[in-house]
Each structure stands twice: as structure tokens, then as C-alpha cells.
Amino acid sequence: MFESLNPVILILLITSSLTIGLILNQNESSKDSPSNQNSSSSTNPLETLTWICFLVQLFLLIIKIKINES
């Protein structure tokens, strides 16, 4: 099964798992400290990492689609 995985699909799987974990972590941390949301105007570093993972996934998905078309 894993022999047929190309590197793009493998990286997509890893970043998908990482993004889901980061989102779940942010949801749990926001439940723990509701008063922190109003007082903080800076971006959470985990939120920045989540957006970076999401953008990497988007670009890799576009590359995968282009590879499959040719």
C-alpha cells in the first residue's frame, strides 16, 4: 500500500494530520481561556502555523491535480 504513495500524497497526509491537530489544539485552548480572546490582539503562533500548513496543503493539492492531468 505504501509503495504506491508518491511524495506529494505523503506530504499532503502529514500536513492534513498536523492541521487537524493544530485546529483541535486551538479549540481546546480557546475553551480553557475565554477571557484571553478579548484582551489579546496579537496572533497566536499556533494559528500562524495552522495557516501555513493549510496553504502548503493547497499548493500541494494543486500540484497533485496538475500531475494527474498530464
N, C-alpha and C positions, 0 to 999 in steps of 0.2 A: 504494500500500500504506500509506504513512504518513499519507495524508489521512484514513483511516478510524480512526486511533488517537485515542481521546479522552484527555484529560489524566490520568485515573486510571490507565489502562493504561500510559501513558508513564512516569508516576512509579513504577508497580509494576516496570516493566522496569529502570529506573535503580536503584532500591533493591535489586532482586534481584541485579543485577550487582555493586553495591557490597558487599552482604552476602557474596556468594560470594568476592569478592576479599579482604575482611577475614578471613573464615574461613581461606582459604588462607594468608594472611599470618601469622595466629596459629599455624597448624600448622607453618609453616616456622620461626618464631621459637622455638617450643617444642622443635623438634628441635635448634636451634642451642645452646640453653642449658638442659639438663635439670636442672642444679643450682639454677637460679634459681626453679624451681617450689616447692621446699620452703621456701626462705628468705623468699619474698615473700608477705605476707598481704594486700597492697593489690591492688585490681582494676586490671588493665591498661586504659588508656584506650581502646585499640582494641576490647577486649572490651565495654566500655560502649557504644561506638559501634555495634558489631555488634548488641547487644540493642536499641538504639534503632531501627536500621534494620529489624530483624525485627518490632518492634511497629508501626512505621509501615506495613510491608507487610501485617500482619494487619488493621489498621484499614482500609487502602485496599481490601483484598480483600473485607472485609465490606461496605464502601460499594458496591463494584462489584456484588456479589451482590444487594444491595438495589435498585440501579438497574436491573439486568436483570430483576428480578421485577416491577417496576412498568411 
